[in-house]
Amino acid sequence: MRLARAAAAFYNGGVFYITQKKAVFMSTLPPCPQCQSVYTYADRGFFNCPECGHEWTGDAATGDDAAESGGIIARDANGVLLQDGDTVTVIKDLRAKGSSSVVKVGTKVKNIRLVEGDHNIDCKVPGIGPMGLKSEFVKKVTE
């Protein structure tokens, strides 16, 4: 919460009076759900945190999404909320680090598990084995 001094002028019987008043400027935007920073800002329908770089929609600020997925919020390339047990497809060729294997576009991955970290999806890719994926490279399959 910031406090600032502001001059207020009013007219009383032909005389202007200038007084000093305390003005309280409070942000009506919600704090960041990841780092609890109060320096959030709104941009094109999303809330953004300049400290940790987290971006979320207005309904995520209430905590409903976190409760559905066990505290972890992950969205696919189209912005659809992902949950444990979902089926997703890969939207671009992905190389597996430390191997010559490539996960091809359109590979269907079943029964994903959301985890904390940079690669927020743990799964078993057919033909390759256990792997961590980023949610920005997958699309949820609606069955």
C-alpha positions in Angstrom: 0.0 0.0 0.0 1.4 3.4 -1.0 0.7 6.7 0.8 1.0 10.0 -1.0 0.3 13.6 -0.2 -2.1 15.3 -2.5 -3.2 18.9 -2.5 -6.9 19.5 -2.4 -8.4 22.9 -3.4 -12.0 24.0 -2.6 -13.9 27.2 -3.1 -15.6 28.9 -0.1 -17.1 32.3 -0.4 -14.8 33.7 -3.0 -11.6 32.3 -1.4 -9.6 29.2 -2.6 -8.3 27.0 0.2 -5.5 24.5 -0.4 -5.1 21.8 2.1 -2.9 18.7 2.4 -4.7 15.4 2.5 -3.5 11.8 2.7 -4.5 9.8 -0.4 -4.2 6.0 -0.3 -3.6 4.4 -3.6 -4.4 0.7 -3.6 -4.3 -1.7 -6.5 -7.5 -3.5 -7.2 -5.7 -6.2 -9.1 -5.1 -9.6 -7.4 -1.7 -10.6 -6.2 0.3 -13.1 -8.1 -0.8 -16.7 -7.3 2.8 -18.0 -7.6 5.0 -15.5 -5.7 2.2 -13.3 -4.0 3.7 -10.1 -5.5 1.4 -7.1 -5.4 2.9 -5.5 -8.4 0.7 -7.2 -11.0 -0.7 -5.6 -14.1 -3.5 -6.4 -16.6 -2.7 -6.9 -20.3 -5.2 -8.2 -23.0 -7.4 -10.1 -20.6 -4.5 -11.7 -18.6 -2.9 -10.7 -15.4 0.9 -10.6 -15.4 3.5 -10.6 -12.6 6.7 -8.6 -13.4 8.7 -10.3 -10.7 8.3 -14.0 -11.6 6.9 -13.7 -15.1 3.7 -15.7 -14.3 0.6 -15.0 -16.5 -2.9 -16.0 -15.5 -6.5 -15.3 -16.3 -9.0 -13.6 -14.0 -10.6 -16.8 -12.9 -7.3 -18.3 -11.9 -6.8 -15.6 -9.3 -9.6 -17.1 -7.2 -7.8 -20.4 -6.8 -10.4 -22.5 -8.5 -8.0 -23.9 -11.1 -5.4 -24.8 -8.5 -8.0 -26.7 -6.5 -9.0 -28.8 -9.5 -5.5 -29.9 -10.4 -4.1 -30.5 -7.0 -2.4 -27.1 -6.7 -0.7 -27.1 -10.1 -2.0 -25.0 -12.9 -0.9 -26.0 -16.5 -2.4 -24.9 -19.7 -1.9 -26.4 -23.2 -0.8 -24.4 -26.3 -4.5 -23.2 -26.8 -4.9 -22.1 -23.2 -7.1 -25.1 -22.1 -6.6 -26.2 -18.5 -4.9 -29.5 -18.2 -5.6 -32.1 -15.4 -4.0 -35.3 -14.3 -5.1 -38.2 -16.5 -5.8 -36.2 -19.6 -4.8 -37.2 -23.1 -2.7 -34.8 -25.2 -1.0 -34.7 -28.6 2.4 -33.2 -29.4 2.1 -30.1 -31.7 5.8 -30.0 -32.8 8.7 -32.3 -33.2 10.6 -32.6 -29.9 14.1 -34.0 -29.5 14.8 -36.0 -26.4 17.9 -34.6 -24.6 20.8 -37.1 -24.4 19.4 -39.3 -27.1 18.7 -39.3 -30.9 15.0 -40.0 -30.3 12.4 -37.5 -31.6 8.8 -37.2 -30.5 6.9 -36.6 -33.8 4.1 -34.2 -34.3 0.7 -35.8 -33.6 2.0 -38.3 -31.1 -0.8 -39.1 -28.6 0.2 -39.3 -25.0 -2.3 -40.7 -22.5 -2.6 -40.4 -18.8 -0.4 -37.4 -18.1 0.6 -36.3 -14.6 1.1 -32.6 -13.7 4.2 -31.8 -11.7 6.1 -28.7 -10.5 9.0 -27.4 -12.5 10.0 -26.3 -16.0 8.7 -29.4 -17.7 5.3 -29.5 -16.0 4.0 -32.8 -17.5 5.3 -36.3 -16.7 4.2 -38.9 -19.1 5.1 -42.1 -20.9 5.6 -41.5 -24.6 4.9 -44.5 -26.8 8.1 -45.8 -28.4 10.4 -43.7 -26.2 9.4 -44.2 -22.6 9.1 -41.9 -19.6 9.6 -38.2 -20.4 8.9 -34.7 -19.1 7.1 -32.3 -21.5 6.3 -28.6 -21.4 2.6 -27.9 -21.6 3.2 -25.2 -24.2 4.1 -28.0 -26.8 1.0 -30.1 -26.3 -2.7 -29.8 -27.2 -5.5 -31.4 -25.1 -7.5 -34.1 -26.9 -11.2 -33.9 -26.4 -12.8 -37.3 -26.5 
